[in-house]
Each structure stands twice: as structure tokens, then as C-alpha cells.
């Protein structure tokens, strides 16, 4: 599957985690606050693995991210 022209959910979450780390948060702190194992977080940030949706939900909630629908043109035939 080709990469979409806009950031994916994983991209947005990975960026938010990276920004949190730059602001002084630690992987251990993220693990304590979200329940997502720090080893999983480290591999996720490096792009080596994905996260299960329930773990991504916890992380997104902690980081203040929300998912919203956007209007997009309808494709022909759909």
C-alpha cells in the first residue's frame, strides 16, 4: 500500500512522543502514565514496530491528541 500524502496516525503519534521527549519527558515516565511499555515506545519511535490500538489510544489521550474527520472529495465509483 502506498504511503498517503498526509501524515498517518502513527506519524502524528510518533511526532507527539518525540516532542514530549524533547520537552523532558522520559520513556519511563510515559510508561508510568500510559501503561505502554518503554521498550515498545522506543521501538515505535524508531519506526521498528507499531502499537496496538488500545495502547495508541492511551498514549494519544495522555499526549492530548484527538482524531477528527476531515471532508475529502468522493472518489468516482464509490
C-alpha positions as CSV (number, residue, x, y, z in Angstrom):
1,X,0.0,0.0,0.0
2,X,1.5,3.4,-1.0
3,X,2.1,5.9,1.8
4,X,-0.6,8.6,1.9
5,X,0.3,12.2,1.0
6,X,-0.6,13.3,4.6
7,X,0.7,12.2,7.9
8,X,-0.7,8.9,9.2
9,X,-2.0,8.3,12.7
10,X,1.3,6.6,13.5
11,X,3.3,9.6,12.2
12,X,1.3,12.0,14.3
13,X,1.7,9.9,17.4
14,X,5.4,9.3,16.8
15,X,5.9,13.1,16.4
16,X,3.9,13.8,19.6
17,X,6.0,11.3,21.6
18,X,9.2,12.8,20.2
19,X,8.1,16.3,21.1
20,X,7.3,15.1,24.6
21,X,10.7,13.6,25.0
22,X,12.4,16.8,23.8
23,X,10.4,18.6,26.4
24,X,11.9,16.5,29.2
25,X,9.5,13.5,29.4
26,X,11.2,10.1,29.7
27,X,10.2,6.8,28.3
28,X,9.9,5.5,31.9
29,X,7.6,8.4,32.6
30,X,5.4,7.7,29.6
31,X,5.3,4.1,30.6
32,X,4.1,5.0,34.1
33,X,1.5,7.4,32.8
34,X,0.1,5.3,30.0
35,X,0.9,1.7,30.7
36,X,2.7,1.3,27.3
37,X,6.0,-0.5,27.9
38,X,9.0,1.7,27.4
39,X,10.7,-0.9,25.2
40,X,7.6,-0.8,22.9
41,X,7.7,3.0,22.9
42,X,11.3,3.1,22.0
43,X,10.8,0.7,19.1
44,X,7.7,2.6,18.0
45,X,9.6,6.0,17.9
46,X,12.4,4.3,15.9
47,X,9.8,3.0,13.4
48,X,10.7,-0.6,14.2
49,X,7.2,-1.6,15.4
50,X,3.6,-0.4,15.5
51,X,1.4,-0.1,18.6
52,X,-1.8,-1.9,19.3
53,X,-4.8,0.5,19.1
54,X,-5.6,0.3,22.8
55,X,-2.0,1.3,23.6
56,X,-2.1,4.1,21.0
57,X,-5.4,5.3,22.5
58,X,-3.8,5.6,25.9
59,X,-0.7,7.4,24.6
60,X,-2.8,9.8,22.4
61,X,-5.0,10.6,25.4
62,X,-2.1,11.3,27.6
63,X,-0.4,13.5,24.9
64,X,-3.6,15.4,24.3
65,X,-4.1,14.2,20.7
66,X,-7.5,13.7,19.2
67,X,-8.8,12.2,16.0
68,X,-11.2,14.2,13.8
69,X,-12.8,13.6,10.5
70,X,-12.0,15.9,7.5
71,X,-14.0,16.5,4.4
72,X,-12.4,14.9,1.4
73,X,-13.6,14.6,-2.2
74,X,-15.6,11.5,-3.0
75,X,-13.9,9.1,-5.4
76,X,-15.6,8.1,-8.6
77,X,-17.5,4.8,-8.4
78,X,-17.8,4.9,-4.5
